[in-house]
């Protein structure tokens, strides 16, 4: 700008703003625009009636993505790194929110914040919240004790069995011992010879 050569660099931000206001007033606001044919100072008078106030809340510029939580291990992957989520969210779809002004990952489910993690460098080991890890390990170690889940139709059939207490493991039947051309029943007994 020629003004800087003549007047020298501004001593403060306030002086820079004052100079910018003077330059706009002298060089821009009162000259007709090439496209509209109106000076910006005149055009703003017409447009002010159509402008409304800005929202009270700041616009959220965070990057948002959906992720499905793993079924066996309650984690989601973001940029090559796995992050834990509460095990209760296994197989659920969650929202991952990455604020542009902070190095964190927020995980939300149905609009509720579930966990916040610091962003780890790409290729890092999985990032666990200690509470999530404990809960996931407890679930994994207790899996063998799960009770079977039956559909309502299957449950009616199970209730009809009324087997009571006991051990109902039986030997599997060896189908290869059946001979369809003889009277053999598959017990291994073949006419007195075993």
MARKOLDREN-366459 format. One record per atom (N, C-alpha, C): atom name; residue in one letter; z, x, y. Coordinates in steps of 0.2 Angstrom, whole numbers, plus 5000, padded with zeros to 4 digits. Layout:
N
REC;atom;rest;up;east;north
REC;CA;a;Z;X;Y
...
END
This chain:
194
REC;atom;rest;up;east;north
REC;N;x;5000;5004;4994
REC;CA;x;5000;5000;5000
REC;C;x;5000;5004;5006
REC;N;x;4996;5002;5011
REC;CA;x;4996;5006;5017
REC;C;x;5002;5006;5021
REC;N;x;5006;5000;5020
REC;CA;x;5012;5000;5024
REC;C;x;5017;5005;5022
REC;N;x;5017;5007;5016
REC;CA;x;5022;5012;5014
REC;C;x;5020;5019;5017
REC;N;x;5014;5020;5018
REC;CA;x;5012;5026;5021
REC;C;x;5014;5026;5028
REC;N;x;5014;5021;5031
REC;CA;x;5015;5020;5039
REC;C;x;5023;5020;5040
REC;N;x;5026;5016;5036
REC;CA;x;5033;5015;5037
REC;C;x;5038;5019;5032
REC;N;x;5035;5022;5027
REC;CA;x;5039;5026;5022
REC;C;x;5042;5021;5017
REC;N;x;5045;5024;5012
REC;CA;x;5047;5020;5006
REC;C;x;5053;5016;5008
REC;N;x;5055;5010;5006
REC;CA;x;5061;5006;5007
REC;C;x;5067;5010;5005
REC;N;x;5072;5009;5009
REC;CA;x;5079;5012;5008
REC;C;x;5083;5008;5003
REC;N;x;5081;5002;5002
REC;CA;x;5085;4998;4997
REC;C;x;5081;4992;4995
REC;N;x;5083;4989;4990
REC;CA;x;5080;4983;4987
REC;C;x;5079;4977;4992
REC;N;x;5084;4976;4996
REC;CA;x;5084;4971;5002
REC;C;x;5079;4973;5007
REC;N;x;5078;4979;5008
REC;CA;x;5072;4981;5013
REC;C;x;5066;4980;5010
REC;N;x;5065;4981;5003
REC;CA;x;5059;4980;5000
REC;C;x;5057;4973;5000
REC;N;x;5062;4968;4998
REC;CA;x;5061;4961;4998
REC;C;x;5059;4959;5005
REC;N;x;5062;4961;5011
REC;CA;x;5061;4959;5017
REC;C;x;5054;4961;5019
REC;N;x;5051;4967;5017
REC;CA;x;5044;4970;5018
REC;C;x;5039;4965;5015
REC;N;x;5041;4963;5008
REC;CA;x;5037;4959;5004
REC;C;x;5036;4952;5007
REC;N;x;5042;4949;5010
REC;CA;x;5041;4943;5013
REC;C;x;5037;4943;5019
REC;N;x;5037;4949;5023
REC;CA;x;5033;4949;5029
REC;C;x;5026;4950;5027
REC;N;x;5024;4954;5022
REC;CA;x;5018;4955;5020
REC;C;x;5014;4949;5018
REC;N;x;5018;4945;5014
REC;CA;x;5016;4938;5011
REC;C;x;5014;4933;5017
REC;N;x;5019;4933;5022
REC;CA;x;5018;4929;5027
REC;C;x;5012;4931;5031
REC;N;x;5011;4937;5032
REC;CA;x;5005;4939;5037
REC;C;x;4999;4939;5033
REC;N;x;4998;4941;5026
REC;CA;x;4992;4942;5023
REC;C;x;4990;4937;5018
REC;N;x;4995;4933;5016
REC;CA;x;4993;4928;5010
REC;C;x;4994;4921;5012
REC;N;x;5000;4919;5014
REC;CA;x;5002;4912;5015
REC;C;x;4997;4908;5020
REC;N;x;4995;4911;5025
REC;CA;x;4991;4907;5030
REC;C;x;4983;4908;5029
REC;N;x;4981;4912;5024
REC;CA;x;4974;4913;5023
REC;C;x;4971;4908;5018
REC;N;x;4965;4905;5019
REC;CA;x;4963;4900;5014
REC;C;x;4961;4904;5007
REC;N;x;4963;4900;5002
REC;CA;x;4962;4903;4995
REC;C;x;4955;4902;4994
REC;N;x;4952;4907;4990
REC;CA;x;4944;4907;4988
REC;C;x;4943;4901;4984
REC;N;x;4947;4899;4979
REC;CA;x;4945;4893;4975
REC;C;x;4947;4886;4978
REC;N;x;4953;4886;4980
REC;CA;x;4955;4879;4983
REC;C;x;4953;4878;4990
REC;N;x;4951;4883;4994
REC;CA;x;4949;4882;5000
REC;C;x;4955;4880;5005
REC;N;x;4961;4880;5002
REC;CA;x;4967;4879;5006
REC;C;x;4972;4885;5007
REC;N;x;4975;4885;5012
REC;CA;x;4980;4891;5013
REC;C;x;4986;4889;5008
REC;N;x;4989;4894;5004
REC;CA;x;4995;4892;5000
REC;C;x;5001;4889;5004
REC;N;x;5002;4891;5010
REC;CA;x;5007;4887;5014
REC;C;x;5006;4880;5015
REC;N;x;5000;4878;5016
REC;CA;x;4998;4871;5016
REC;C;x;4998;4867;5009
REC;N;x;4996;4871;5004
REC;CA;x;4995;4868;4998
REC;C;x;5002;4866;4995
REC;N;x;5007;4871;4996
REC;CA;x;5014;4870;4993
REC;C;x;5017;4864;4996
REC;N;x;5015;4862;5002
REC;CA;x;5018;4856;5005
REC;C;x;5016;4850;5001
REC;N;x;5010;4849;4998
REC;CA;x;5008;4844;4994
REC;C;x;5011;4844;4987
REC;N;x;5011;4850;4984
REC;CA;x;5014;4851;4978
REC;C;x;5021;4850;4977
REC;N;x;5025;4851;4982
REC;CA;x;5032;4851;4982
REC;C;x;5035;4844;4980
REC;N;x;5031;4839;4981
REC;CA;x;5033;4832;4979
REC;C;x;5032;4831;4972
REC;N;x;5028;4835;4968
REC;CA;x;5027;4834;4961
REC;C;x;5032;4839;4957
REC;N;x;5035;4844;4960
REC;CA;x;5039;4848;4957
REC;C;x;5046;4846;4956
REC;N;x;5049;4847;4950
REC;CA;x;5056;4845;4949
REC;C;x;5060;4851;4948
REC;N;x;5067;4850;4948
REC;CA;x;5071;4856;4947
REC;C;x;5071;4859;4940
REC;N;x;5072;4865;4939
REC;CA;x;5072;4869;4933
REC;C;x;5078;4866;4928
REC;N;x;5077;4866;4922
REC;CA;x;5083;4864;4918
REC;C;x;5089;4868;4919
REC;N;x;5095;4865;4918
REC;CA;x;5101;4868;4919
REC;C;x;5102;4874;4914
REC;N;x;5100;4873;4908
REC;CA;x;5101;4877;4902
REC;C;x;5094;4882;4902
REC;N;x;5096;4888;4901
REC;CA;x;5091;4893;4900
REC;C;x;5086;4892;4894
REC;N;x;5080;4893;4895
REC;CA;x;5075;4892;4889
REC;C;x;5077;4897;4884
REC;N;x;5077;4895;4878
REC;CA;x;5078;4899;4872
REC;C;x;5072;4903;4870
REC;N;x;5072;4909;4871
REC;CA;x;5066;4913;4869
REC;C;x;5067;4916;4862
REC;N;x;5072;4914;4858
REC;CA;x;5073;4917;4852
REC;C;x;5067;4916;4847
REC;N;x;5066;4921;4843
REC;CA;x;5061;4920;4838
REC;C;x;5064;4916;4832
REC;N;x;5061;4911;4830
REC;CA;x;5064;4907;4824
REC;C;x;5059;4906;4819
REC;N;x;5062;4907;4813
REC;CA;x;5058;4906;4806
REC;C;x;5062;4903;4801
REC;N;x;5059;4900;4796
REC;CA;x;5062;4897;4791
REC;C;x;5062;4902;4785
REC;N;x;5067;4901;4781
REC;CA;x;5068;4905;4775
REC;C;x;5071;4901;4769
REC;N;x;5069;4902;4763
REC;CA;x;5073;4899;4758
REC;C;x;5078;4904;4755
REC;N;x;5084;4902;4754
REC;CA;x;5089;4906;4751
REC;C;x;5088;4906;4744
REC;N;x;5089;4912;4741
REC;CA;x;5088;4914;4734
REC;C;x;5093;4909;4730
REC;N;x;5090;4907;4724
REC;CA;x;5095;4903;4719
REC;C;x;5100;4907;4716
REC;N;x;5098;4913;4713
REC;CA;x;5103;4917;4709
REC;C;x;5107;4921;4713
REC;N;x;5104;4924;4719
REC;CA;x;5108;4928;4724
REC;C;x;5107;4925;4730
REC;N;x;5112;4923;4734
REC;CA;x;5112;4919;4740
REC;C;x;5110;4924;4746
REC;N;x;5104;4926;4746
REC;CA;x;5101;4930;4752
REC;C;x;5095;4928;4754
REC;N;x;5093;4930;4760
REC;CA;x;5087;4929;4763
REC;C;x;5084;4936;4765
REC;N;x;5077;4936;4766
REC;CA;x;5074;4942;4768
REC;C;x;5071;4942;4775
REC;N;x;5072;4947;4779
REC;CA;x;5070;4947;4786
REC;C;x;5067;4954;4787
REC;N;x;5061;4955;4788
REC;CA;x;5058;4961;4790
REC;C;x;5060;4967;4785
REC;N;x;5060;4965;4778
REC;CA;x;5061;4970;4773
REC;C;x;5068;4971;4771
REC;N;x;5073;4968;4774
REC;CA;x;5080;4968;4773
REC;C;x;5083;4962;4771
REC;N;x;5087;4962;4765
REC;CA;x;5090;4956;4763
REC;C;x;5097;4955;4766
REC;N;x;5099;4949;4768
REC;CA;x;5105;4947;4772
REC;C;x;5108;4942;4768
REC;N;x;5115;4942;4767
REC;CA;x;5118;4937;4763
REC;C;x;5119;4930;4767
REC;N;x;5120;4925;4764
REC;CA;x;5122;4918;4767
REC;C;x;5127;4915;4762
REC;N;x;5130;4910;4764
REC;CA;x;5135;4907;4760
REC;C;x;5132;4905;4753
REC;N;x;5135;4906;4748
REC;CA;x;5132;4904;4741
REC;C;x;5131;4897;4741
REC;N;x;5135;4893;4744
REC;CA;x;5134;4886;4744
REC;C;x;5127;4884;4746
REC;N;x;5123;4888;4750
REC;CA;x;5116;4887;4752
REC;C;x;5111;4889;4748
REC;N;x;5113;4891;4741
REC;CA;x;5108;4893;4737
REC;C;x;5102;4888;4736
REC;N;x;5096;4891;4736
REC;CA;x;5090;4887;4736
REC;C;x;5088;4882;4742
REC;N;x;5092;4882;4747
REC;CA;x;5091;4878;4753
REC;C;x;5087;4882;4758
REC;N;x;5084;4878;4762
REC;CA;x;5080;4881;4768
REC;C;x;5084;4882;4774
REC;N;x;5084;4888;4777
REC;CA;x;5088;4889;4782
REC;C;x;5084;4891;4788
REC;N;x;5086;4891;4794
REC;CA;x;5083;4893;4800
REC;C;x;5086;4900;4802
REC;N;x;5081;4905;4803
REC;CA;x;5083;4912;4805
REC;C;x;5082;4912;4812
REC;N;x;5086;4914;4816
REC;CA;x;5085;4915;4824
REC;C;x;5087;4922;4826
REC;N;x;5082;4925;4829
REC;CA;x;5082;4932;4831
REC;C;x;5082;4932;4839
REC;N;x;5088;4932;4842
REC;CA;x;5088;4932;4850
REC;C;x;5084;4939;4852
REC;N;x;5080;4938;4858
REC;CA;x;5076;4944;4860
REC;C;x;5081;4949;4864
REC;N;x;5086;4947;4866
REC;CA;x;5091;4951;4870
REC;C;x;5097;4954;4866
REC;N;x;5097;4953;4860
REC;CA;x;5102;4956;4856
REC;C;x;5100;4958;4849
REC;N;x;5103;4962;4846
REC;CA;x;5101;4965;4839
REC;C;x;5104;4961;4833
REC;N;x;5104;4955;4833
REC;CA;x;5107;4951;4828
REC;C;x;5103;4946;4825
REC;N;x;5105;4944;4819
REC;CA;x;5101;4938;4816
REC;C;x;5106;4933;4815
REC;N;x;5104;4927;4817
REC;CA;x;5109;4921;4816
REC;C;x;5105;4916;4811
REC;N;x;5109;4914;4806
REC;CA;x;5107;4910;4801
REC;C;x;5110;4903;4802
REC;N;x;5106;4898;4802
REC;CA;x;5108;4891;4803
REC;C;x;5106;4886;4798
REC;N;x;5110;4881;4796
REC;CA;x;5108;4876;4791
REC;C;x;5109;4870;4794
REC;N;x;5104;4865;4795
REC;CA;x;5105;4859;4798
REC;C;x;5108;4859;4805
REC;N;x;5106;4864;4809
REC;CA;x;5108;4865;4816
REC;C;x;5115;4869;4816
REC;N;x;5118;4870;4811
REC;CA;x;5125;4873;4811
REC;C;x;5125;4881;4810
REC;N;x;5128;4885;4814
REC;CA;x;5128;4892;4813
REC;C;x;5132;4893;4807
REC;N;x;5129;4897;4802
REC;CA;x;5132;4899;4796
REC;C;x;5135;4906;4796
REC;N;x;5131;4910;4798
REC;CA;x;5133;4917;4798
REC;C;x;5128;4921;4803
REC;N;x;5131;4927;4806
REC;CA;x;5128;4931;4810
REC;C;x;5128;4938;4807
REC;N;x;5123;4942;4807
REC;CA;x;5122;4949;4805
REC;C;x;5120;4953;4810
REC;N;x;5122;4959;4810
REC;CA;x;5118;4964;4814
REC;C;x;5112;4966;4811
REC;N;x;5106;4967;4815
REC;CA;x;5100;4969;4812
REC;C;x;5100;4976;4809
REC;N;x;5098;4977;4803
REC;CA;x;5098;4983;4799
REC;C;x;5091;4986;4800
REC;N;x;5090;4993;4800
REC;CA;x;5084;4996;4800
REC;C;x;5080;4993;4794
REC;N;x;5073;4993;4795
REC;CA;x;5069;4990;4789
REC;C;x;5070;4995;4783
REC;N;x;5070;4992;4777
REC;CA;x;5071;4996;4771
REC;C;x;5078;4998;4769
REC;N;x;5083;4995;4773
REC;CA;x;5090;4996;4772
REC;C;x;5092;4993;4766
REC;N;x;5098;4995;4763
REC;CA;x;5101;4991;4758
REC;C;x;5103;4984;4760
REC;N;x;5104;4979;4755
REC;CA;x;5106;4973;4757
REC;C;x;5112;4972;4761
REC;N;x;5112;4968;4766
REC;CA;x;5118;4967;4770
REC;C;x;5122;4961;4768
REC;N;x;5128;4963;4766
REC;CA;x;5132;4957;4763
REC;C;x;5138;4956;4768
REC;N;x;5140;4950;4769
REC;CA;x;5146;4948;4772
REC;C;x;5151;4948;4766
REC;N;x;5157;4952;4767
REC;CA;x;5161;4952;4762
REC;C;x;5163;4946;4758
REC;N;x;5164;4941;4762
REC;CA;x;5166;4934;4760
REC;C;x;5161;4931;4755
REC;N;x;5154;4932;4757
REC;CA;x;5149;4929;4753
REC;C;x;5148;4933;4747
REC;N;x;5149;4940;4747
REC;CA;x;5149;4944;4741
REC;C;x;5154;4942;4736
REC;N;x;5161;4941;4738
REC;CA;x;5166;4938;4734
REC;C;x;5164;4932;4731
REC;N;x;5162;4927;4735
REC;CA;x;5160;4920;4732
REC;C;x;5155;4921;4727
REC;N;x;5150;4925;4728
REC;CA;x;5144;4925;4724
REC;C;x;5146;4929;4717
REC;N;x;5150;4934;4718
REC;CA;x;5153;4937;4711
REC;C;x;5157;4932;4707
REC;N;x;5161;4928;4711
REC;CA;x;5165;4923;4707
REC;C;x;5161;4918;4703
REC;N;x;5156;4916;4707
REC;CA;x;5151;4911;4703
REC;C;x;5147;4915;4698
REC;N;x;5145;4921;4699
REC;CA;x;5141;4924;4693
REC;C;x;5146;4925;4687
REC;N;x;5152;4927;4688
REC;CA;x;5156;4929;4683
REC;C;x;5159;4922;4679
REC;N;x;5158;4917;4682
REC;CA;x;5161;4911;4679
REC;C;x;5155;4906;4676
REC;N;x;5149;4909;4677
REC;CA;x;5143;4905;4675
REC;C;x;5143;4903;4667
REC;N;x;5146;4907;4663
REC;CA;x;5146;4905;4656
REC;C;x;5151;4899;4654
REC;N;x;5155;4898;4659
REC;CA;x;5160;4892;4658
REC;C;x;5157;4886;4661
REC;N;x;5151;4885;4663
REC;CA;x;5148;4879;4666
REC;C;x;5148;4874;4661
REC;N;x;5149;4868;4664
REC;CA;x;5148;4862;4659
REC;C;x;5141;4859;4660
REC;N;x;5138;4857;4655
REC;CA;x;5131;4855;4656
REC;C;x;5131;4849;4660
REC;N;x;5126;4848;4663
REC;CA;x;5125;4842;4668
REC;C;x;5119;4838;4664
REC;N;x;5121;4831;4663
REC;CA;x;5116;4827;4660
REC;C;x;5114;4821;4665
REC;N;x;5108;4819;4664
REC;CA;x;5105;4813;4668
REC;C;x;5109;4807;4666
REC;N;x;5110;4802;4670
REC;CA;x;5113;4796;4668
REC;C;x;5111;4793;4661
REC;N;x;5105;4794;4659
REC;CA;x;5103;4791;4653
REC;C;x;5106;4796;4647
REC;N;x;5105;4802;4648
REC;CA;x;5108;4807;4643
REC;C;x;5115;4806;4643
REC;N;x;5119;4805;4648
REC;CA;x;5126;4805;4648
REC;C;x;5128;4799;4644
REC;N;x;5125;4793;4644
REC;CA;x;5126;4787;4640
REC;C;x;5126;4789;4632
REC;N;x;5121;4793;4631
REC;CA;x;5120;4795;4624
REC;C;x;5125;4800;4621
REC;N;x;5127;4805;4626
REC;CA;x;5133;4809;4624
REC;C;x;5139;4806;4623
REC;N;x;5141;4801;4628
REC;CA;x;5147;4797;4627
REC;C;x;5147;4793;4620
REC;N;x;5141;4791;4618
REC;CA;x;5141;4787;4611
REC;C;x;5143;4791;4605
REC;N;x;5142;4798;4606
REC;CA;x;5143;4802;4600
REC;C;x;5150;4803;4599
REC;N;x;5155;4803;4604
REC;CA;x;5162;4803;4602
REC;C;x;5164;4808;4597
REC;N;x;5162;4814;4598
REC;CA;x;5163;4819;4592
REC;C;x;5170;4821;4592
REC;N;x;5174;4820;4597
REC;CA;x;5181;4823;4598
REC;C;x;5181;4830;4598
REC;N;x;5187;4833;4597
REC;CA;x;5189;4840;4597
REC;C;x;5186;4843;4591
REC;N;x;5184;4850;4592
REC;CA;x;5181;4853;4586
REC;C;x;5176;4858;4587
REC;N;x;5174;4862;4582
REC;CA;x;5169;4867;4583
REC;C;x;5163;4864;4579
REC;N;x;5157;4863;4583
REC;CA;x;5152;4860;4580
REC;C;x;5146;4864;4579
REC;N;x;5147;4871;4579
REC;CA;x;5142;4876;4577
REC;C;x;5140;4875;4570
REC;N;x;5134;4875;4568
REC;CA;x;5131;4874;4561
REC;C;x;5126;4880;4561
REC;N;x;5125;4882;4554
REC;CA;x;5120;4887;4553
REC;C;x;5113;4884;4554
REC;N;x;5109;4887;4557
REC;CA;x;5102;4885;4558
REC;C;x;5098;4884;4551
REC;N;x;5094;4879;4551
REC;CA;x;5090;4878;4545
REC;C;x;5085;4883;4544
REC;N;x;5084;4886;4538
REC;CA;x;5078;4891;4537
REC;C;x;5072;4887;4535
REC;N;x;5068;4886;4539
REC;CA;x;5062;4882;4537
REC;C;x;5057;4885;4532
REC;N;x;5057;4892;4532
REC;CA;x;5053;4896;4527
REC;C;x;5055;4895;4520
REC;N;x;5061;4893;4519
REC;CA;x;5063;4892;4512
REC;C;x;5061;4885;4509
REC;N;x;5058;4881;4513
REC;CA;x;5056;4875;4510
REC;C;x;5049;4876;4507
REC;N;x;5048;4873;4501
REC;CA;x;5042;4873;4497
REC;C;x;5039;4866;4497
REC;N;x;5034;4864;4500
REC;CA;x;5032;4857;4500
REC;C;x;5029;4855;4493
REC;N;x;5027;4860;4489
REC;CA;x;5025;4858;4482
REC;C;x;5030;4857;4477
REC;N;x;5036;4859;4478
REC;CA;x;5041;4858;4473
REC;C;x;5047;4853;4476
REC;N;x;5052;4853;4471
REC;CA;x;5057;4848;4473
REC;C;x;5063;4852;4477
REC;N;x;5061;4858;4479
REC;CA;x;5066;4862;4483
REC;C;x;5068;4859;4489
REC;N;x;5074;4859;4490
REC;CA;x;5077;4856;4497
REC;C;x;5078;4861;4502
REC;N;x;5077;4867;4501
REC;CA;x;5078;4873;4506
REC;C;x;5084;4876;4505
REC;N;x;5088;4874;4500
REC;CA;x;5095;4878;4500
REC;C;x;5095;4884;4497
REC;N;x;5089;4886;4494
REC;CA;x;5088;4893;4491
REC;C;x;5089;4892;4483
REC;N;x;5090;4887;4481
REC;CA;x;5091;4885;4474
REC;C;x;5084;4884;4471
REC;N;x;5082;4888;4466
REC;CA;x;5075;4886;4463
REC;C;x;5076;4886;4456
REC;N;x;5078;4880;4454
REC;CA;x;5078;4879;4446
REC;C;x;5083;4883;4443
REC;N;x;5088;4885;4445
REC;CA;x;5093;4889;4442
REC;C;x;5093;4896;4444
REC;N;x;5088;4898;4448
REC;CA;x;5087;4905;4450
REC;C;x;5088;4906;4457
REC;N;x;5092;4910;4460
REC;CA;x;5093;4911;4467
REC;C;x;5090;4917;4469
END
